[in-house]
Amino acid sequence: MDELSINVVIADRTYKLTIERSEEETVRAAAKAIDEQMKSYGNHFQYKDKQDLLAMVALQFSTNAIDLGNQIKFSEKGLLLKLEEINGLLAVSLEK
């Protein structure tokens, strides 16, 4: 395991993380995406504190993840049906 200690800033707070070196780019991009979305929400909506913005960002990202998971399941189901169809065609073709 090739671990790396990094600092990321989210909502003006610094978090020290120990991650796999291969995850660094993804983790930094995620922290940046959170901050960018918080700024966007902050510019368009009223809020009491950054906790409100973090909650909205968490809700948005979670919703997106669930939607993506559902799309993947749908695609996998369609792919499985097509593979079964191809398998059936191959079986019929081999019987001849």
FENFEN-V698063 format. One record per residue. N is the residue number from 0. PHI is phi in radians with two decimals (999 if undefined). PSI is psi in radians with two decimals (NA if undefined). BURIAL is + if it has 9 or more other C-alpha atoms within 8 Angstrom, else -. Layout:
# FENFEN-V698063
N:PHI:PSI:BURIAL
N:PHI:PSI:BURIAL
This chain:
# FENFEN-V698063
0:999:2.27:-
1:-1.87:1.56:-
2:-1.57:2.73:-
3:-2.50:2.38:+
4:-1.69:2.21:-
5:-2.32:2.83:-
6:-1.99:2.30:-
7:-2.16:2.58:+
8:-1.94:2.17:+
9:-2.30:2.18:+
10:0.94:0.80:-
11:1.11:0.29:-
12:-2.06:2.43:-
13:-1.67:2.32:-
14:-2.11:2.22:-
15:-1.62:2.17:-
16:-2.16:2.57:-
17:-1.97:2.04:-
18:-2.31:2.94:+
19:-1.22:2.45:+
20:-0.95:-0.63:-
21:-1.19:-0.28:-
22:-1.61:-0.13:-
23:-0.97:-0.88:+
24:-1.05:-0.74:-
25:-1.15:-0.77:-
26:-1.13:-0.76:-
27:-1.14:-0.69:+
28:-1.13:-0.67:-
29:-1.14:-0.78:-
30:-1.08:-0.72:+
31:-1.14:-0.72:+
32:-1.11:-0.70:-
33:-1.08:-0.87:+
34:-1.09:-0.72:+
35:-1.12:-0.72:-
36:-1.21:-0.63:+
37:-1.09:-0.74:+
38:-1.09:-0.73:-
39:-1.08:-0.84:-
40:-1.10:-0.71:+
41:-1.08:-0.55:+
42:-1.39:-0.33:-
43:-1.98:-0.30:-
44:-2.30:2.68:-
45:-1.42:2.54:-
46:-2.64:2.70:-
47:-1.43:-0.83:-
48:-2.65:3.11:-
49:-1.15:-0.35:-
50:-1.03:-0.71:-
51:-1.07:-0.77:+
52:-1.15:-0.75:+
53:-1.07:-0.70:+
54:-1.11:-0.73:-
55:-1.17:-0.70:-
56:-1.13:-0.76:+
57:-1.06:-0.74:-
58:-1.10:-0.78:-
59:-1.10:-0.85:-
60:-1.14:-0.67:-
61:-1.15:-0.73:-
62:-1.07:-0.77:-
63:-1.08:-0.72:-
64:-1.14:-0.73:-
65:-1.15:-0.77:-
66:-1.04:-0.76:-
67:-1.11:-0.73:-
68:-1.07:-0.71:-
69:-1.14:-0.69:-
70:-1.12:-0.70:-
71:-1.13:-0.78:-
72:-1.03:-0.76:-
73:-1.09:-0.78:-
74:-1.13:-0.72:-
75:-1.11:-0.69:-
76:-1.11:-0.78:-
77:-1.10:-0.71:-
78:-1.13:-0.74:-
79:-1.07:-0.73:-
80:-1.09:-0.74:-
81:-1.13:-0.72:-
82:-1.13:-0.67:-
83:-1.12:-0.67:-
84:-1.12:-0.78:-
85:-1.12:-0.73:-
86:-1.06:-0.74:-
87:-1.08:-0.76:-
88:-1.10:-0.71:-
89:-1.15:-0.71:-
90:-1.10:-0.76:-
91:-1.12:-0.71:-
92:-1.14:-0.68:-
93:-1.26:-0.43:-
94:-1.25:-0.40:-
95:-1.32:NA:-
